[in-house]
Each structure stands twice: as structure tokens, then as C-alpha cells.
Amino acid sequence: MRKKLIRLLWLCMILSISGLSAQIYEIDSLIKDYVEAYDELNTDDYMQKNDVGYEYEATEIPNGTEVILKEVIQNKAYNLPNHLRYNAKIEYEGQTKYIYAWELKFSDKNPEGTEDILKNYDMSPNLITVEDKETKDVKLYNTLDFRSPEGKLLTSLAYPLSILGIILVTFILQGIGVMLAKKAISFFVLIISIFTFAIIVFMEAYYLIRLGPFSIWFCDVQYFTIGKAVLNSIPFVLAIFLQVFSIILFRMNAGFFLKNKLTLWPAIIFLVISIIGVFALLLVLPTDLVGIPDGTSPESWGEFEGAIQKMFIGIALALPVLAVLFYGIKYKFMGIFAGIFLTYYWLGTITAIGFLVYALIRIFIAIICQIIVYIAPYIYIRFFSGRTLHWGKVWILPDGTVLTTKPRGREEDII
């Protein structure tokens, strides 16, 4: 309590000296207990260190720590998610540090009337921007405030774990229906499963659309150590496994009521064909069919918000057409529902698998980098040099010993 009071007095003193030109903020990482703060920030080459661009060594500042926000810096890497493009220059214990701006929360310790300058920056993780070339007006779509109730829910483990829980329940129900092999039980299982599958697909689609690449935050080496990322990816892998095998069990239960067994692979093939076909048509059809004047550049589509919404609704309705025709002919009336259901189910599943593969590739690359960090310098020192090598956060002695603290000795002996 005494330390917090001293820190608060120190912050207030800085504010009074600076004429209230800076604001008090709290460290508030939504996905872990601390943030990594760096001494320097390289805004020109922002892809240097794991898509971050900071110097390698970092200071861990725990959540709840009060700091002074001195400046917000926007980097030049346009291929990064929007929330990673804003960096905060902060004052922490008398030192200047750099962190991500989205990891700060406006403190209620600020004097009344103090402006929260971070509200002037949109740090939505999957922001879509459309700029009109003529008016230079920029429209923002899919905005998300990380600290809103919605943002806190999506960045908590409760949301993905709830999806896993629903998938697990569905899988168990399907397994019971297959083992008992009774029509009454299988019918009950099918009805319940259709609702749970619909909930799963909706929750996954909502989650992926709102967060985009940030959806894999819980198993991303950008935010966690490799070991923690691997551990957190296990429920993700389990969820995909159960989701795929649940639909296989669903097919077996449906077999009690269909003369021909429900086939799953046509829905995947027709989905791929439909996606390719829809985008091919969009390239050749005049845009005025959906309410956008023909010849209008995509950069100016922001003026036609209603037309864009109609176009996406049309795409969503067109995707299951081929599957509906196939399953409708084969299974009559029930086949129509099967075609619609399987199309959106596989769309959600394949998208989730894509994000899983993306996460696993990042983990694999991080593991390879760690191996190189420790193996390559060791080989170099052991066989090609008699000097100590400084490599990232470690020092490797001539005998191959790896130290995490700088060894004593002459500076010229360290390379």
C-alpha cells in the first residue's frame, strides 16, 4: 500500500511538472498478467523480432502498474493487424519504455476532465477500412473495443472453451446414439445435434470475423512462450478433432432414417466449387447488379454500404445451392436441409482448421528458431572460435556452456 501511494505521488508530480501534457494509464494486458516493455523501438523495420520490431531484451511490467503515457507511435508496417500498429511511449519508474498501446487502460487517478487520448485511435484487431479517393473519407467496419464487455469476452478463455464444451457434449451424444443404435434415441440425438452444430458454427464464425488473425491469441508465440503456446493449442486441436468426428457420427445416426447413407464429401467439394464460382462471377459481372455503378473502383465502394451488404448476403445464399441440388435429388425433402446444414458446417470447420494450421506453423517456426539460437552458436564456439559469443539473451562460453547473465572477463573477448 505504501509503495502504491509513493508511486501515485510520483506520477502526480510528473503530471504537475509537465503541465498535464501526459496522462496516467494502467498496464492492462487482456491475455496475460504482464506486458513486455522495451528500451528502444524501431519503427522503420517493424518485422525484425517476431512481428514486433522492438529490441530483443524486455522488461516485464505487471498488470495494474501505473505509468505515464508520453506519446502514441504508429509504425509503418501496414501488413500487421491494426492493434499491433500502435505503440505507446511510456514513463515507467523514471525510464522511457515502449509497449503496445492496446495494452494500456485509462486510469481513474487522472484529474477530472482529463482526455483519454487512446480513444482517438482505433485498435480493432480485424478492422476493415475503406477510403474514398475523392473525398478522402475513411469508413471503418468491424470495429471492436478490446475493453468493452464484448472485447473482454472474446479475449478470455471462457469463449473458446465454451465452444469446446459444446462440441464435446455433441460428440458424446452422437457416440451414445451410435452405440445404442435405437431409432428413438438416434432421432433425439439428431434433433439436439442440429441445434448444437448451429450454435457451434455461429459462435466460431462470430469469433473469427470479430478477431481475425488474433483469434489464435491463446496459442500464439507472439504473446506466450513456446511451451505455453503448445500447451494452449491442445484444446484447439481437440476441438477440431471432435468437430470433424462429430459430423461423422452424425452421419451414422442419420443412417437410421435415410435409405441411402448420408455422404459428407460432396458437401466439401461443392463448397469449394461454389466459392471459386462466386468469386469468378464477381470478376465478370457488372457491379451495378448489386447497386454499385459499373466501373466504380473498390476503393470507392465505401459509399455503397447497403450494396456491399446485399452482395455478401447474396454470396452466403449462393454457397449452398449446388449442395442443396445434389442432396435434394438424392434424399428428397430432407436433402435440402442437409445441403444447407453441411455447407455452412464445413465452411466453419475448414476455416477453423486454417487458423489452427496457421497457429501450428508459427509454433513450428518459433521452435526451429529456438533450436538455431542454441545449437548454431554452440557449434560455432565449439569448433570455430575460442571467444565468448553473445547471442540474444544468452552468452555461450568457448566450452559450450550457456549463460543467461553476462560473464565476467574482458569485453574484447566477447563477440
C-alpha positions as CSV (number, residue, x, y, z in Angstrom):
1,M,0.0,0.0,0.0
2,R,2.8,2.4,0.9
3,K,4.6,1.6,-2.4
4,K,1.4,2.3,-4.4
5,L,1.0,5.6,-2.6
6,I,4.6,6.6,-3.3
7,R,4.2,5.6,-6.9
8,L,1.0,7.6,-7.2
9,L,2.6,10.7,-5.7
10,W,5.5,10.3,-8.1
11,L,3.1,10.2,-11.1
12,C,1.2,13.2,-9.9
13,M,4.4,15.2,-9.5
14,I,5.4,14.4,-13.1
15,L,2.0,15.4,-14.3
16,S,2.2,18.7,-12.5
17,I,5.6,19.4,-13.9
18,S,4.6,18.6,-17.4
19,G,1.5,20.8,-17.2
20,L,-0.9,17.8,-17.6
21,S,0.6,17.1,-21.1
22,A,0.6,13.3,-20.3
23,Q,-2.0,11.0,-18.8
24,I,-1.9,8.2,-16.2
25,Y,-2.6,4.8,-17.6
26,E,-2.6,1.3,-16.1
27,I,-0.8,-1.7,-17.6
28,D,-3.7,-4.0,-18.6
29,S,-2.9,-6.9,-20.8
30,L,-6.1,-8.8,-21.5
31,I,-4.4,-12.1,-22.3
32,K,-1.6,-12.4,-19.6
33,D,-0.5,-11.0,-16.3
34,Y,2.1,-8.6,-17.6
35,V,3.3,-6.7,-20.7
36,E,6.8,-6.7,-22.3
37,A,8.3,-3.2,-22.3
38,Y,11.3,-2.4,-24.4
39,D,14.0,0.3,-24.2
40,E,14.0,1.1,-27.9
41,L,11.5,1.0,-30.8
42,N,12.4,0.5,-34.4
43,T,9.5,1.9,-36.4
44,D,11.2,1.5,-39.8
45,D,11.8,-2.2,-39.8
46,Y,8.9,-3.5,-37.8
47,M,9.2,-7.1,-38.8
48,Q,12.6,-7.7,-37.1
49,K,11.5,-9.5,-34.0
50,N,8.6,-11.9,-34.3
51,D,6.4,-9.2,-35.9
52,V,7.1,-6.8,-33.1
53,G,10.1,-4.8,-34.1
54,Y,11.4,-4.0,-30.6
55,E,14.8,-4.6,-29.3
56,Y,15.2,-8.1,-28.1
57,E,15.5,-7.7,-24.3
58,A,12.3,-6.7,-22.5
59,T,11.2,-5.6,-19.0
60,E,8.1,-7.3,-17.7
61,I,5.6,-4.8,-16.2
62,P,2.8,-6.4,-14.2
63,N,-0.9,-5.6,-14.8
64,G,-2.2,-2.7,-12.7
65,T,1.1,-0.8,-12.7
66,E,0.5,2.9,-13.3
67,V,2.6,4.6,-15.9
68,I,2.7,7.9,-17.8
69,L,1.7,7.8,-21.5
70,K,4.0,10.3,-23.3
71,E,3.3,9.5,-27.0
72,V,1.5,7.2,-29.3
73,I,3.6,6.0,-32.3
74,Q,2.1,4.4,-35.4
75,N,4.6,2.1,-37.2
76,K,4.9,1.7,-41.0
77,A,4.1,-2.0,-41.3
78,Y,0.7,-2.0,-43.0
79,N,0.6,-5.8,-43.2
80,L,0.2,-6.1,-39.4
81,P,-3.1,-6.4,-37.6
82,N,-4.4,-2.9,-36.7
83,H,-3.9,-3.3,-32.9
84,L,-0.2,-4.1,-33.4
85,R,0.4,-0.9,-35.4
86,Y,0.1,1.5,-32.4
87,N,2.9,1.7,-29.8
88,A,3.0,3.7,-26.6
89,K,6.0,5.6,-25.3
90,I,5.6,5.4,-21.6
91,E,7.4,6.7,-18.4
92,Y,8.0,3.8,-16.0
93,E,9.9,4.2,-12.8
94,G,11.8,7.2,-14.3
95,Q,12.7,5.4,-17.5
96,T,11.3,5.6,-21.0
97,K,9.8,2.3,-22.3
98,Y,7.8,1.1,-25.3
99,I,4.8,-1.2,-25.3
100,Y,1.8,-1.8,-27.4
101,A,-0.8,0.9,-26.9
102,W,-3.7,-1.5,-26.7
103,E,-2.2,-2.9,-23.5
104,L,-2.9,0.3,-21.7
105,K,-6.1,1.3,-19.8
106,F,-7.0,4.8,-18.8
107,S,-6.6,5.3,-15.1
108,D,-9.3,6.7,-12.8
109,K,-6.5,8.5,-11.0
110,N,-6.4,11.2,-13.7
111,P,-7.9,14.6,-12.7
112,E,-11.5,15.1,-13.8
113,G,-11.7,16.3,-17.4
114,T,-8.5,14.6,-18.5
115,E,-8.9,13.2,-22.0
116,D,-8.2,9.6,-22.8
117,I,-6.1,10.1,-25.9
118,L,-6.1,6.4,-26.8
119,K,-9.8,6.8,-27.8
120,N,-8.6,8.7,-30.8
121,Y,-7.0,5.6,-32.2
122,D,-9.0,2.6,-33.4
123,M,-7.1,-0.6,-32.4
124,S,-9.7,-3.1,-33.6
125,P,-7.9,-6.4,-34.3
126,N,-9.7,-7.2,-37.5
127,L,-10.6,-3.7,-38.7
128,I,-11.7,-3.2,-42.3
129,T,-11.1,0.3,-43.7
130,V,-12.5,1.7,-47.0
131,E,-11.2,5.1,-48.2
132,D,-12.9,7.2,-50.8
133,K,-10.2,8.5,-53.2
134,E,-12.2,11.7,-54.0
135,T,-13.3,12.8,-50.5
136,K,-10.5,11.0,-48.6
137,D,-13.2,9.9,-46.1
138,V,-12.4,6.6,-44.4
139,K,-15.1,4.3,-43.3
140,L,-14.4,1.8,-40.5
141,Y,-16.0,-1.6,-40.4
142,N,-15.9,-4.5,-37.9
143,T,-14.6,-2.2,-35.1
144,L,-14.0,-3.8,-31.7
145,D,-13.1,-2.2,-28.4
146,F,-10.9,-4.6,-26.5
147,R,-12.1,-3.3,-23.2
148,S,-15.8,-3.4,-24.0
149,P,-17.8,-6.3,-22.5
150,E,-17.7,-8.0,-25.9
151,G,-13.9,-7.5,-26.3
152,K,-13.2,-8.9,-22.8
153,L,-15.4,-11.9,-23.6
154,L,-13.7,-12.7,-26.9
155,T,-10.2,-12.3,-25.3
156,S,-11.0,-14.6,-22.4
157,L,-10.5,-18.3,-22.4
158,A,-14.2,-18.7,-21.5
159,Y,-15.3,-18.1,-25.1
160,P,-13.2,-20.7,-26.9
161,L,-13.6,-23.2,-24.0
162,S,-17.3,-22.8,-24.2
163,I,-17.1,-23.8,-27.9
164,L,-15.0,-26.8,-27.0
165,G,-17.6,-27.7,-24.3
166,I,-20.5,-27.7,-26.7
167,I,-18.5,-29.7,-29.3
168,L,-17.6,-32.2,-26.6
169,V,-21.3,-32.6,-25.5
170,T,-22.3,-33.0,-29.1
171,F,-19.6,-35.7,-29.7
172,I,-20.7,-37.6,-26.6
173,L,-24.4,-37.5,-27.6
174,Q,-23.6,-38.7,-31.1
175,G,-21.5,-41.5,-29.7
176,I,-24.3,-42.6,-27.4
177,G,-26.7,-42.6,-30.4
178,V,-24.4,-44.8,-32.5
179,M,-23.7,-47.3,-29.6
180,L,-27.3,-47.8,-28.6
181,A,-28.5,-47.9,-32.3
182,K,-32.1,-47.3,-31.5
183,K,-34.3,-45.1,-33.7
184,A,-35.9,-43.2,-30.9
185,I,-32.6,-42.3,-29.3
186,S,-30.9,-41.5,-32.6
187,F,-33.8,-39.2,-33.6
188,F,-33.5,-37.3,-30.3
189,V,-29.7,-37.1,-30.8
190,L,-30.1,-35.8,-34.3
191,I,-32.5,-33.1,-33.3
192,I,-30.3,-31.9,-30.4
193,S,-27.2,-32.1,-32.5
194,I,-28.6,-29.9,-35.3
195,F,-29.1,-27.1,-32.7
196,T,-25.7,-27.6,-31.1
197,F,-24.0,-27.7,-34.5
198,A,-25.7,-24.5,-35.5
199,I,-24.6,-22.8,-32.3
200,I,-21.0,-24.1,-32.8
201,V,-20.8,-22.7,-36.4
202,F,-22.4,-19.4,-35.4
203,M,-20.0,-18.9,-32.4
204,E,-17.0,-19.9,-34.5
205,A,-17.9,-17.6,-37.3
206,Y,-18.6,-14.7,-35.0
207,Y,-15.3,-15.2,-33.1
208,L,-13.2,-15.5,-36.3
209,I,-14.9,-12.5,-38.0
210,R,-14.5,-10.2,-35.0
211,L,-10.9,-11.1,-34.1
212,G,-9.4,-12.2,-37.4
213,P,-5.8,-13.5,-37.1
214,F,-6.0,-12.5,-33.4
215,S,-8.4,-15.5,-32.9
216,I,-5.4,-17.7,-32.1
217,W,-4.1,-15.4,-29.3
218,F,-4.2,-18.2,-26.7
219,C,-1.7,-20.3,-28.6
220,D,0.3,-17.6,-30.4
221,V,4.1,-17.4,-29.8
222,Q,3.7,-13.6,-30.3
223,Y,2.2,-13.4,-26.8
224,F,3.3,-16.6,-25.0
225,T,6.4,-18.8,-24.6
226,I,6.7,-21.7,-26.9
227,G,5.8,-24.2,-24.2
228,K,2.8,-22.2,-23.1
229,A,1.6,-21.8,-26.7
230,V,1.9,-25.6,-27.4
231,L,0.0,-26.3,-24.2
232,N,-2.8,-23.9,-25.1
233,S,-3.0,-25.3,-28.6
234,I,-4.0,-28.7,-27.3
235,P,-7.7,-27.8,-26.6
236,F,-7.8,-26.2,-30.1
237,V,-6.6,-29.4,-31.7
238,L,-9.0,-31.4,-29.6
239,A,-11.9,-29.1,-30.7
240,I,-11.2,-29.6,-34.4
241,F,-10.8,-33.3,-33.9
242,L,-14.1,-33.6,-32.1
243,Q,-15.8,-31.3,-34.6
244,V,-14.8,-33.4,-37.6
245,F,-15.7,-36.8,-36.0
246,S,-18.9,-35.5,-34.5
247,I,-20.3,-34.9,-38.1
248,I,-19.1,-38.4,-39.0
249,L,-21.1,-39.9,-36.1
250,F,-24.0,-37.6,-37.1
251,R,-24.0,-39.3,-40.5
252,M,-24.1,-42.7,-38.8
253,N,-27.1,-41.7,-36.7
254,A,-28.8,-40.2,-39.8
255,G,-28.4,-43.6,-41.5
256,F,-31.3,-45.0,-39.4
257,F,-33.7,-42.7,-41.2
258,L,-32.3,-42.4,-44.7
259,K,-32.5,-45.2,-47.3
260,N,-29.1,-44.1,-48.7
261,K,-26.3,-43.3,-46.2
262,L,-25.6,-39.6,-45.9
263,T,-22.4,-38.8,-47.7
264,L,-20.2,-36.0,-46.5
265,W,-17.6,-35.4,-49.1
266,P,-19.9,-33.9,-51.8
267,A,-20.7,-31.0,-49.5
268,I,-17.0,-30.2,-49.3
269,I,-16.4,-30.4,-53.0
270,F,-19.5,-28.4,-53.8
271,L,-18.5,-25.7,-51.2
272,V,-15.1,-25.3,-52.9
273,I,-16.6,-25.2,-56.4
274,S,-19.2,-22.6,-55.1
275,I,-16.6,-20.3,-53.6
276,I,-14.5,-20.4,-56.8
277,G,-17.6,-19.9,-58.9
278,V,-18.9,-16.9,-56.9
279,F,-15.6,-15.1,-57.0
280,A,-15.2,-15.8,-60.7
281,L,-18.7,-14.3,-61.3
282,L,-17.8,-11.2,-59.3
283,L,-14.9,-10.6,-61.6
284,V,-17.0,-10.6,-64.8
285,L,-20.5,-9.5,-63.7
286,P,-21.2,-5.7,-63.7
287,T,-21.3,-4.3,-60.2
288,D,-24.4,-2.3,-60.9
289,L,-26.3,-5.6,-60.4
290,V,-25.9,-5.2,-56.7
291,G,-26.3,-1.4,-56.7
292,I,-22.8,-0.2,-57.4
293,P,-22.3,1.8,-60.6
294,D,-20.4,-0.2,-63.1
295,G,-16.7,0.9,-63.3
296,T,-16.6,2.0,-59.6
297,S,-13.2,1.2,-58.1
298,P,-13.2,-1.0,-54.9
299,E,-11.6,1.9,-53.0
300,S,-14.9,3.9,-53.5
301,W,-17.2,1.0,-52.5
302,G,-17.4,2.5,-49.0
303,E,-20.1,4.9,-50.4
304,F,-22.4,2.0,-51.2
305,E,-22.7,0.3,-47.8
306,G,-26.1,-1.2,-48.5
307,A,-25.0,-2.6,-51.8
308,I,-22.0,-4.3,-50.2
309,Q,-24.2,-5.9,-47.6
310,K,-26.5,-7.2,-50.3
311,M,-23.5,-8.6,-52.2
312,F,-22.3,-10.6,-49.1
313,I,-25.8,-11.8,-48.4
314,G,-26.0,-13.0,-52.0
315,I,-22.7,-14.8,-51.6
316,A,-23.9,-16.5,-48.4
317,L,-27.1,-17.6,-50.1
318,A,-25.3,-18.9,-53.2
319,L,-22.8,-21.1,-51.5
320,P,-25.2,-24.0,-50.6
321,V,-27.0,-24.0,-54.0
322,L,-25.0,-26.9,-55.5
323,A,-25.1,-28.9,-52.3
324,V,-28.9,-28.4,-52.0
325,L,-29.4,-29.6,-55.6
326,F,-27.3,-32.7,-55.0
327,Y,-28.7,-33.7,-51.6
328,G,-32.3,-32.7,-52.6
329,I,-32.2,-35.1,-55.6
330,K,-30.7,-37.9,-53.6
331,Y,-32.6,-37.5,-50.3
332,K,-35.7,-35.6,-51.4
333,F,-37.1,-33.0,-48.8
334,M,-34.6,-33.9,-46.1
335,G,-31.7,-33.4,-48.5
336,I,-32.5,-29.7,-48.9
337,F,-31.8,-29.2,-45.2
338,A,-28.7,-31.5,-45.3
339,G,-27.2,-29.4,-48.2
340,I,-27.6,-26.1,-46.3
341,F,-26.5,-27.6,-43.0
342,L,-23.4,-29.3,-44.3
343,T,-22.3,-26.4,-46.5
344,Y,-22.1,-23.9,-43.5
345,Y,-20.8,-26.6,-41.2
346,W,-17.8,-27.4,-43.4
347,L,-17.2,-23.7,-44.2
348,G,-16.8,-23.1,-40.4
349,T,-14.8,-26.2,-39.9
350,I,-12.4,-25.6,-42.8
351,T,-11.9,-22.0,-41.7
352,A,-11.1,-23.1,-38.1
353,I,-8.7,-25.7,-39.5
354,G,-7.0,-23.0,-41.5
355,F,-6.4,-20.9,-38.3
356,L,-5.2,-24.0,-36.5
357,V,-2.6,-24.7,-39.2
358,Y,-1.6,-21.0,-39.1
359,A,-1.0,-21.3,-35.3
360,L,0.9,-24.5,-35.6
361,I,3.2,-23.2,-38.3
362,R,4.0,-20.2,-36.1
363,I,4.8,-22.5,-33.2
364,F,6.9,-24.7,-35.5
365,I,8.9,-21.8,-36.8
366,A,9.5,-20.5,-33.3
367,I,10.8,-23.9,-32.2
368,I,13.2,-24.0,-35.2
369,C,14.4,-20.5,-34.3
370,Q,15.0,-21.5,-30.7
371,I,17.0,-24.6,-31.9
372,I,19.1,-22.3,-34.1
373,V,19.6,-19.8,-31.3
374,Y,21.1,-22.5,-29.0
375,I,22.6,-25.0,-31.5
376,A,24.3,-22.8,-34.1
377,P,26.3,-20.6,-31.7
378,Y,27.3,-23.7,-29.7
379,I,28.7,-25.3,-32.9
380,Y,30.5,-22.1,-33.9
381,I,32.1,-21.5,-30.5
382,R,32.9,-25.2,-30.0
383,F,34.7,-25.8,-33.3
384,F,35.5,-22.4,-34.9
385,S,36.3,-19.9,-32.2
386,G,37.8,-19.6,-28.7
387,R,35.8,-16.5,-27.8
388,T,32.5,-16.0,-25.9
389,L,29.5,-15.3,-28.2
390,H,26.7,-13.0,-27.1
391,W,23.5,-14.3,-28.9
392,G,20.2,-12.6,-27.9
393,K,19.6,-13.2,-24.2
394,V,22.4,-15.8,-23.7
395,W,26.2,-15.9,-23.6
396,I,27.9,-19.0,-24.9
397,L,31.4,-19.7,-23.5
398,P,34.2,-21.4,-25.5
399,D,33.4,-24.7,-23.8
400,G,29.8,-24.6,-24.9
401,T,28.3,-23.5,-21.6
402,V,25.2,-21.3,-22.0
403,L,24.7,-18.5,-19.5
404,T,21.8,-16.1,-19.1
405,T,23.9,-13.5,-17.4
406,K,26.9,-11.7,-18.9
407,P,30.1,-13.5,-17.9
408,R,33.0,-11.6,-16.2
409,G,36.0,-11.0,-18.3
410,R,37.5,-8.7,-20.9
411,E,34.9,-7.1,-23.2
412,E,37.1,-7.7,-26.3
413,D,36.8,-11.5,-25.7
414,I,33.0,-11.3,-26.3
415,I,31.7,-11.2,-29.8
